[in-house]
Amino acid sequence: MQDVFAGFGISAATQAKTLASIIAIGVILFFRWATLRAIHRRLEDPELNYRTRKVATYISSVVGVLTLSWIWIDALDSFPTYLGLVSAGIAIALTDVLKNLAGWAYILLRRPFRVGDRIEIGATKGDVVDIRLFRFSLLEVGNWVDAEQSTGRLVHVPNGLLFTERLANYTEGFEFIWHEVPVLITFESDWKKARAIMEHVLAERVPAVESNAAQRIRTAARTYHIRFGALTPRVYLTVKDSGVLLTARLLVNVRARRAMDEAFWEGVLEAFASEPSVELAYPTIRMYRPG
């Protein structure tokens, strides 16, 4: 091997350090493999096995950086450089840990959410039930459950994900969101009558939250530039392939969407059942045969 290095004009000192580095890396990897093999023979819990591998990876990475730094740097003459490389090595080996710590500090200082808030981060939605040093926990909503009701699962999210995924807070500004309920009726239906029925149902069956929401908006506007026009429920009209679409748009409490949907649809179905000029639409095929 020395002859090979000599052919490239590499000094004897560099050759010795390179050889020592290869031996050191080999020894560290061997001890890591042997330690994990011995531990995994005694552990049957997959989660403990995973944590053991992560800890072993962190430790071997730190030891490797320290060892290589010691081999390649004269510790007495270049201690500041050595110390800097050691710090960099530790930072690289513990990237995820440091990122989670930074995320925890961000949560404490900037308050993007608090315990009790409903948030969405990445593809996960839920109510924040716990915030810890390395992760926060959500009581999941949505997913396979309709109307964003609870699934019953606890989802643990690393704090560092705050720096790589978008975060949406349902309740930080005020505890109301705009909700829409589409109702599709046939082209032959009296859409004006249907619209009047829906507006009546909104007024009679859906709790009025406009005054409370307006107060919350004024409070939130002190921190955020939030502006809304009319807060009262409204029914919008548009035309689709299968009929006339009437969409009820209204403010609703974040955690009351399903109850509001049920109350609204009960009123609409009861009213439509007694109104022969209005029929709900569904996908149909019409054929025309020339006479």
C-alpha positions, 0 to 999 in steps of 0.5 A: 500500500505504501508503494501505491501511495508513493506513486501518487507523491503522497508523503509518509506522514499522510500515508500513516494517517490514512492507514490509521484512519482506515483502521479506526473506521473499521474498528468503530464499525466492527464494535458497532456491529458487534454491540448491536448484534449482542443487544438485538439477540436479547431484545424482541421489541422492534421499537427498542431495537430501532432506538438502540440502532439510532443511539449506536449510530450517534455514538459511533459517528461522534467517536469517529469524528473525534478519532479522525480529527485526532489523527489528522490534526495535531491536538497541541498545535491546532487545538482551536481547529480541532475543537471546531471540527469536533463541534462540527462533527457532533452537530452533524451526528446530532442533526435531528436532535439539534433540529428538534431542540431548535423547534422546541425553542421556536414553539416556546418563543414564537408560539405558532400553536399552544396545547389545545389548538387544532393544527395541520402540519404536513398531511396530519391534522389534530388537536395539540395535547402535549408539547415536549423537548423533542416532539409534540403530540396530536390527537388526530382528526380527519384521515379516514373519518369524515368532517374532521372528527377524532380518529382516536390516534395519538400522532407524535410529531418531531419538533424539527418538522416545523422548519420543513413542513407548512403549518396551519393553525385552525384556532390561533386567530379565532375559533371559527372557519368558513364551511361550505355545504353543496346541495345539487338540484335538478335543472327542472327544479325551482332553484329560487325556492330551493335557495330560499329554503336553504337560507331559511334553514341556515337562519333557523337551525344553524347557531348564529356565531357572527357577533362572537366571530366579529369580536374574535376577529377584532381581537386577532386583528391586533396581531394579524392583518385579518379582514372579512366582509360579511360574516352572515351565512349565504347561499351561492349559485352555480351550474354543474353538469348534473344540475344547479349547485347551491352552496351554503357558506357559513362560519362554524366553530372548528369542532362543530362542523359535523353537528352543523352539517347534520342540523343543516341537512335535516332541515333541507331534506325535510323541507325538500320532501314537502316541496314538489318543485324541488328535487335533489339531482344525481348523475343521470344519462339522457338519450335522444332518439329522433322520431 
